[in-house]
Structures are given as structure tokens and as C-alpha cells.
């Protein structure tokens, strides 16, 4: 700790506060201390670290946004399928998209000496994990990339899936295609918006900001967003929704308003084919996403020391009635 304090040009007490996660340290000071820790390979507790190396706890930590979301519960099932074959226990926590809560959950899991971590990250700077990664803790990021570090990551083809959905609507004759997305700071929301725009650009269709609504983080706000779009002088004739919660809000509002609107949802729904108008959806295997993430952790635990990998899980467009038939000329 003396060396860390010297390199970071801070007091021993400041180093102690950073190491123990106390909130009273300025961000710039904490950054210098974290960089010094990484540079020097400082180990907060050498005895605990060596114990980790000799005796694994057979536990894996999973930090996701919301365990109640079917997408994340499917990921958890996939992860569990893999760790069960290794006689390991899965410990799961929800960050609720809060970077500070995510950091606290990760700290608690590491203090309990989990053998590895899988994290669906909130927008944040993840350099605070570098010291643990340098000391052999395998950490895999799922669904979104980490902030400002290189690490094993598995992502969906978000942009490609959104682009395929919009191109399907364009082929049906739609040109005023709206988009309702999640918070623009969320990687997946930004990537799906990018795919939506790329399809319009490729087909030389004018992009209209008026029919793009971002920031819908739940079904209620998605319903409000749709009401705003439908109230426009020239409302969209078709719509792409950015995730399953948004789709549910839009379906609820469409049932109330009886509006005629072609619809494609990103994320398939469990009973999508049983709806009054079965939902056309961008689909993928969320359990497989979890299985592949867990396999990356297991590979590291088995001794693989290669560079960080980024894997892409494909999506597919499942065409049902909600996207409609071709518009009349």
C-alpha cells in the first residue's frame, strides 16, 4: 500500500479508502489510485488471493440488469446449465441499470471469492476490475461490452437484427417506419437504433426524427410514446419496438386504441404466436447466450490465457401477422 500511495501521490488512508470502496474519494483521485494498483499488481489480501488460487469455491457470480425480465432469466438458465455440469453454484444479483449498485454487487461477490463473474454491465467505467482480472479472476461481459477495458464479451447482433426488421417493413411498402427504443445510453438500444437507421439509409428513405422516440424504459412509458406517435399529423404506418418491455406497452396501447399499425418487436415473446395478431419479432436464443458466456468463464478457469474474445450471437426475423402484408401501391 505504501508503494501504491507513492505512485498515486496520495496518503495511505486514501489508498485504504479506495481499496475498501468507501465513497468519500474524489473520482480523479480514485482513478490515480486504481491505475497505480494495476501498475504495481497490488494485492489487497495476499493470503486470500493465494487461497483463491489453491482452493476454488465452486461458485460463479452473475450480475444482470433485472432478474425479473424474461431475457435475463433465460440468460441465467443458460449459465446455470453449464455451471451445473461443473458442480458449481450460481449466485445472481440485479443491478437495475445502476452503475454504483453493479459495482457494489461485484465487490461483494469478489469478497466472497467467486471463481468467476458474468456481468451484463450498466454504462460505467470498469477499470476497477483490472486488478482482479490481472490476478486470475475470469470475468465475461454479456449483452453489452464493458467500459474502458478489454475483456471476454458476448453480444447479440443488435444492429443486424434491427436492420433486418426494418428492411422487411420496407419490402412491404412502408416508408414511415417509427422506432420506440430504450434509454440511448444503453448499448443495446443504441445499436438497435443504428440498425434501424442503416436500413433506411441503404434504401434511401428519409429519416424523420419525429417518429423516433427514445427513453422508454418500461411498458408504461412505451404506451405513452406510442400515443404521441399516433397523435402526429403524419403518424408512422409501421413500428419497430426496441425490446420486450416496450413491445408489451405498445401491444397494450394498440389494443386500447385499435390503431392500424404494422409492428415488429425486438425480442420474441413467449406467446407471440397466440396473440390476436401474432407478433413478428427479432428472435434469438437467450439461453444460448448464457451458455456461451459460461463456457468462456469455464475455459479461463481451465487455464486458457489467450487475448480477450468478442463473440456475436446471431438473430433471426420470425415473420408473423403483425407486420402485415404488402401495402397497396
C-alpha positions, 0 to 999 in steps of 0.5 A: 500500500505504501508503494501504491500511495507513492505512485498515486501521490496520495496518503495511505488512508486514501489508498485504504479508502479506495481499496475498501470502496468507501465513497468519500474519494474524489473520482480523479483521485480514485482513478490515480489510485486504481491505475497505480494498483494495476501498475504495481499488481497490488494485492489487497489480501495476499493470503486470500488471493493465494487461497483463491488460487489453491482452493476454488469455491465452486461458485460463479457470480452473475450480475444482470440488469433485472432478474425479473425480465424474461431475457435475463432469466433465460440468460441465467438458465443458460449459465446455470446449465453449464455451471451445473455440469461443473458442480458449481453454484450460481449466485445472481444479483440485479443491478437495475441499470445502476452503475454504483449498485453493479459495482457494489454487487461485484465487490461483494461477490469478489469478497466472497471469492467467486471463481468467476463473474458474468456481468451484463454491465450498466454504462460505467467505467470498469477499470476497477476490475483490472486488478482482479482480472490481472490476478486470475479472476475470469470475468465475461461481459454479456449483452453489452461490452464493458467500459474502458477495458478489454475483456471476454464479451458476448453480444447479440447482433443488435444492429443486424437484427434491427436492420433486418426488421426494418428492411422487411417493413420496407419490402412491404411498402412502408416508408414511415417506419417509427422506432420506440427504443430504450434509454440511448445510453444503453448499448443495446438500444443504441445499436438497435437504433443504428440498425434501424437507421442503416436500413433506411439509409441503404434504401434511401428513405428519409429519416424523420426524427419525429417518429423516433422516440427514445427513453422508454424504459418500461411498458408504461412509458412505451404506451405513452410514446406510442400515443404521441406517435399516433397523435402526429399529423403524419403518424408512422404506418409501421413500428419497430419496438426496441425490446420486450418491455416496450413491445408489451406497452405498445401491444397494450396501447394498440389494443386500447386504441385499435390503431392500424399499425404494422409492428415488429418487436425486438425480442420474441415473446413467449406467446407471440404466436397466440396473440390476436395478431401474432407478433413478428419479432427479432428472435434469438436464443437467450439461453444460448447466450448464457451458455456461451458466456459460461463456457468462456468463464469455464475455459479461463478457469481451465487455464486458457490465457489467450487475448480477450474474445468478442463473440456475436450471437446471431438473430433471426426475423420470425415473420408473423401477422403483425407486420402485415402484408404488402401495402397497396401501391 
